[in-house]
Amino acid sequence: MLAIYCRISQKKAEGKDRSIDYQKERGIAKAKELKLKYKVYIDEGISGTWAIEKRPAFFELLKDITDKKTNVTTVYAFAPADFIGAMKPD
């Protein structure tokens, strides 16, 4: 299963390439191209600097990876804030 994680903070919600719908469409298109089942995880209006526990879809994605429910994860755009938010304690 391909994991598709879509996130956008409220501060950066403008622009086609930044929209949740665009991220989701791109992820689904990639899953279809690779002939994979997929699951979409969406954190809308949530900063990548927030702790994992405050980002429900990201938390669920990490749990699914740990539980081996997904075996493929792709990244369309990665913000350093996503990594920092995942690593810093609450």
N, C-alpha and C positions, 0 to 999 in steps of 0.2 A: 504494500500500500504506500502511495506517495502522500506525504504530509505537506499540506499547503498552509503556511502560516502568513496571515495578512494582519498588518498593524499600521495604524497611523495615529499620530497624536493630533489633538485639536489644533495645535499651532501650525501644522503643516498640511492641512486638509485640502489645499487648493491644488488644481492641476490634474489633468487626466492620469498621468503616470503615477500620481500619488494617491489615487482613490482606492478604496477597498475593493470596489467592483473591478477595477482594472487589474489589481494584483490577483484577485480571485480568478478572473478570466484567463490571465497568463498562466497561472498554476494549473488550471483545469486543461487548458490547451496542451501544456507540457505532459500532463498525465495521459491524455488521449494519444499524443504523439508516441509516447513510450508504451502505450497499451497497458497502463497500470490503473488499478482501482485507486481512489484517493479519498482523503478526508480533509475538509477545510476547517481551519482554526482562525477565528477572527477576534482581535482585540482592537476595537475602534475607540478613538479618543483617549488612548492610554499611552503614556510616555514610556519609551524604552528604558528610561532611567529608573523606573519603579522596580521595587523588589518583585521577584517571581511570584510570590504569593498574592500580589496585587494585580497580576496579569493572568486572569483565569484561563484564557485560551493557550497562552504560552506554557503555563503550568501543566495544563492537560496534555499538550504536545510532548513536553519532557517526560511526563508519566507514561504516555503511550510508547515513546521511544524506549524507556527503561523496561516496560512490560513487553517489549518486542511486538507491539501491535502495528508498528510501521517499520519498514526497512529501507525506505528511500526518503530523503529530505533534500529539497533543492532550495537554493537561495536566489531570489531575483535581485534584491537590493539589500544590503546589510549595513545598518547604521551602527557606528561604534557604541552608541547609547544602548543598543540591544544587548551587546556583550557586557557592558559595564553594569547595566541594570540586573543582568542575570547573575553577576558575580558578587555584587555588594550585599551585605546583610541588611536586614530590615532596620 
